[in-house]
Amino acid sequence: MTYPTIRPSLTLDFKKSKQLDPRVTFSRSSTATYVEAGVVKTAPSNVARFEKKGLLLEESRTNILTQSVTMTDWTATAQLSLNQAVAPDSTNTATKLYQTNAVDGDQFQQVSGRFGTNYADQVFSIFVKAAENNYFFVRNHQGNDWAILDLTDGTVTGSRQVYLDAAISVQPFGNGWDRIKQETGSSGIHIFQTWGISPSKSVSAAADLEFTGDGTSGVYVWGAQIEDQTRIMTSYIPTAGSTVTRSADVSQITVNSFSPWYNQNEGTITYEYCAIGDSQFLSPASIRASNSQDAPSWGFWLYASGRPIAGKRNGGDEQLRLANGNPSTTIPLNTTYTVAVAHDNNTLSAIHQGWELQSRNITPVPTMTELGIGYITRNWNNYFTGHICRLSYYSDRLTDAQLQEITK
């Protein structure tokens, strides 16, 4: 057994404690939602959010829909009735989407709309629950691509999916609710979003989604959201009359609380994290000299769509590619991993769970003054989106064998 016998000089176990250490400062200039025991709750401004996996950190996002509950942004050929069931936030605000008994024959039992930036990535999400109907569909702008969700078991079926791609996913939420996510890419189109009631799980043509309704049967919906120019769904942003922006989470340990546990000559930082987003340059946490742009730093980063690297930045970069040295391999999102990075004045070693240890020689690490948790610098606006489960810092350089043991 090569597990380290020394104790960390800093341990932030967000998953277990569900609270911030007094040494951690936190800010967010808006309210934000999170999930606790299957219920959507709201955290006030400057209050951190904790979920089952740990500390939730997100970049700034905007819900470009102006009515996330009443759904009045949309054009409907089905009917919408407000306050018909208990919603995921435990209020009686779920809207019922129910069939129209069309006097002129079959029609789509749906709502539709066009939102956001021309030709840009988008991610649409909505909470759905079965009422009398068990099947819910989403369609793209052309109408010939669709996916159908079976609300009884969460399975998704579809046809063609040229623009829907394989980008439909379902997040079970509890109490019969699912949160559906649809990603749409920049395929030279202006996205026309449509969703509604499907007559069955098996549909062979778009026209089969048309049927004569009974005037009462339907599904419950709540919390509609479109995030523009991204494919990554984040926490629900409620709106009621205008678009709403959730500010970024900023968490750090600054100089006054930093020096008692940090060793300038050698050390080891370990991470347990789960990434939701995969933007250009993100870090669950990094040791740095300041929060200014290009300040010296060392630690672990997700670079360019989730490629894991570790190293030291001080003018030129001294890096390790953690996917067994492969420069193009990316991590799967929504999966929890452990990473360890260790250095002394001459060497740096790092290992990402699932891959082999990597090592290299380095020049000495310059003087550091703070720990940034979830963002690189405020100037770059590069914010980690996901959960920080646990962070530990050892004031010694652990051996390579110990790094391998703690990331198993």
Helices and strands as residue ranges (DSSP letters): E 10-12, H 14-17, E 25-27, E 32-36, E 39-43, E 49-51, E 54-57, E 61-63, E 75-76, E 79-85, E 94-98, E 107-108, E 110-114, E 122-130, E 135-139, E 146-150, E 156-159, E 168-174, E 177-184, E 192-197, G 206-209, E 210-211, E 218-228, E 244-246, E 250-253, H 255-258, E 267-275, E 281-282, E 285-288, E 297-303, E 307-313, E 317-321, E 336-343, E 347-352, E 358-361, E 370-373, E 386-394, H 400-406
